[in-house]
Structure formats: C-alpha cells, structure tokens
C-alpha cells in the first residue's frame, strides 16, 4: 500500500527525517524533488523532536523508543537529560519486565553509540551525561531483574530468536547480559 503525503514536510515527519527509511520505501527520489534546504529540515526535525517529547507516555513504549532513536540518530544531546528525568520519574509506572529491560537496553545503546562518536571527535558527549545514562540504564535493568513478565504477554517475533528458551528465560538472559555490559562500561568510564 502506497502512503499519500500532503507535502514534503508531511513525508519528512512521517519518516522521522530519515532518508534511509524514505529510500527503503522508494520515496527518497520523490522527496529530493521537493528540493528542501538543510536549514528547513533542521527546523522540521526540531519540531518533530519537541512533538515526540510532548507526547511521551511511559506506558506507550513506542513514544519513548521513538524519542531515544531520534536522539541517537541525530545527536540531540540536549534532550538526553529531559528524557532520562522523564523516564526515572515514571519508572514505577512500568509493570512489564520486558519493557523495563527494553528501556534499559535502549538507554545503554544510546550511551554506547554517542560515546563512540565522542571518541571519534564527531560529537561532544560530556562524561557526566554518559554516567547519568549508564546509571539510568542500570536502574531500569536492576528493576527488571526483580520483575516477571506480565501474564499472557507475548514478545513479538519471539520465535525468531528464542533458541529453545521460554520468554521469561530469554528476558532474564538479556537482563544478565546487559548487567555485565553496564558493569564494564562503569569501569571504562572512570
């Protein structure tokens, strides 16, 4: 099914500014025909990020994950403190072990990718912000350790990576693995 867009901005926002995702839908060429300036795209992206932030809902994991992905993809360092504060202040509202561990993994992935960019001098990612991300990932991961999966919950596409495990075993394995990664990151950040 082909998606209809009113204009270039509508297309840009639908794909979160990602030309990669436009290309995957064979729409990049069409978008490029609009001849949108980089300055305009930056303005649209800023609006998009602010809209995502205003829509944050800890119980709707896609809003949190979308914002974390945009922060990572476009290096929106200024939003890291905001989203970490939001997530920590709503941690008690997460009742699903899988989502708790998923958030921990996303935060940790964010710090790893931005730290690599920092080391390559492509981005300034201050130590205190990296430590805050690592500590938040640890908080969520430690909470996840103490939880169970919600009765009847099904991890999408679970059969693809189950490797003979139950869903509970799979999530516990992910939590344990992330815990080791967080401990290593803490050692390396000192």
N, C-alpha and C positions, 0 to 999 in steps of 0.2 A: 504494500500500500504506500502510495506516494503522499508525503506530507505537504500541505499547501501553506505557504508563508505569505503574509501581507506585504512584507518588505524585508530589506537586508537586516534591519535591527531584529526583527522577529526571528529570522533564521539564525542570526548570531546568538541571540539569547537562548533559543531552543537547544543549541549545541554547547551552551556554556562557553562560547567563544573559541571552542576547539575546532580548528581547521582539520585536524586529524579525523574527528568524528564526522565533519562535513564530507570529507573525502570518502570515508567508508560508506556513506550513503549516496555517493556520486553527485554531491551537491556543491563541492568546493568550486568548481568552474563557474557555476551559476552565481555563487556568492561573490567570486572575484570580479564578475562582470559589473557588479554594483560600484566597484572602484572606491571602496570605503577607506578613508585615511586611517593611519595607525593611531592618530590622536583621537579620532571618533571611536575607534574600537576600544581604546583605553577608557574613555568616558563610559561607554556601554558596559564594559567589564566592571568598572567601579559600581555602577548602578546594580548590576547583576549580583555582585558580592554583597552589597548592602541589602538587597532584597532577600538573598539567601539568609543573611544574618537575622533579619527581621522575622523570617518565617521559622526560625529554629524551634524545634519541638523535640525534646529528648525521647519522647515515645514514638516519634516518626523518624526512625533511624536514617531514612534517605535524606532528610534535611541536614542532619549533622554530617553525614558522609559526603554529601554534595559540597558542603562548605569546606570540609577538610581537603577534598580533592582539588577544589579551586585554589585554596591557599597553597597547596603543594605545586600545582601545575603552573601558577602564575606568580609564585613567590610573594604572596600577600602577607608578609611577616607581621604587619600591623594588626592583623586580625587574630593572630595566634593567642595573645593574652585574653582577648574577648571570648573566643570560643572555649579556651581552657577554663576560664572563670564560669562561663555558662554551663559547661559540662560538669565541673566539680560541684556547682551549686544545685545540680539536678541529679546527681549520682544516685540518690536514694529513691528516685522515681523509676529506676531501671530494674525490672523484676525478672528479666530473661538473661540467664547466664551467657547464652550465645551472643546477644547484643552487647553485654558488658565486655566480653572478651574481644568482640569485633571492634568496639570503640578503642580499646587498649591497643589493638594491633594497628589501627589507622593512625592513632596519635604517634605510636612508635615509628611507623613507616615515614610519617611526616618529618620527624626529627632526623631520621637517618638520611633521607634524601636531601633535606635542606643543609644538613651538616656536610654532606659531600660537596654540595655547591659552595659552601662556605670555605672548605679546604681548597677548592679549585679557584678561589678568589672571584667567583661569579656572583656572590651574594654575601651580605653581612648578616650573620646569624649569631647574635651575642650568646655567650656562654650561659648567662642567667636564664635566657629564654630556652636554650637547649635543655638545661637542667630541669626547668619547670615542665617541659614536655615529657621528659623521661619520668619525672616524679608523678605526673598525671597518668601516664600510661601504667606505671606501677600501681597506683591507687586503683585504677579500673581492673587491672589484671588480678590484684590481690582480692578485690571484691568478688570477681568472677570465680576464683578458686573456692570460695565459701558458698557458692550458689549451686543450684541444679537447673537443668533445662526445664522450661515450662511444660507441664503435661500436655501431650498432643502436638508440641511444636515440631515442625519439620524444617530442616535446613534445606534450602533449595539446592538442587543438583548434588545432593549428598552422595548418591551412588557413584558419582564420577571420581570421588577422592576418598571413599570410605575405607578401602584397603582392609576389609574384614572387621572393622570396628563398629561399635554402636555409635550413635550420635553423641551420647554422653562421653564415651571413651575418646572420640575424636576431639571434642571440645576440650576435654582435660589435657589431652596431648598438646593441643595448640597453646593452652594456658601455660603449661610447663615449659614448652619451648620458648615462648615469649618471655617468661620469667628469667630464663638463662640469658637471653639476649639483653634484657634490661639490666641485669647484674653486670654483664660485660660492658655495656655502654656506660654505666656508672663508673666503672673502673677506668675506662678510657677517657672519660670527660674530666677527670681530676687532674 
